[in-house]
């Protein structure tokens, strides 16, 4: 276990409008896309949490939490997972990102300290908020941001301490940056997962 004290929080609550079906239930090795992620990465973490809406899942080794707010934002899933986490940090991962490398997780968790709230990769000039570590202690900041009408995942970052991890460091563990591949459409699924 390289991420002791951290929970794996898989977000499975998106509308999946471009895919046309719930992405977390797409067939994958080991069962579904969520099964695939859990089988690959679950043993690295203290516990596994899946957050979303109306999740039709039954696994004995995970905690399943319904979104606790009505807003359509990944932040709701992050907040919902934080509220039930038994650890002080959550590693947030979208259910459509099945290729995350354990080495990347190790890199990010090695940068998490008591003095920072978020550890986030920067890839191709963009923050990757759905492949990042968050302190559960900032749940009140997320709540305040949502209460104010905010929806953007990174929109509350100015109120917390953020550590960015550079692409050059990430490429040492993932040269092709495959960890950040999102399966958003049927074509993505066919090209990346079924190829």
Secondary structure by P-SEA (a helix, b strand, c coil): cccccccbbbbcccccccccccccccccccccaaaaaaaaccccccbbbbbbcccccccccbbbbccccccccaaaaaaaaaaaccccccbbbbcccccccaaaaaaaaaaccccccbbbbbcccccccccbbbbccaaaaaaaaaaacccccccccccbbbbbbcaaaaaacccccccccccccaaaaaacccc
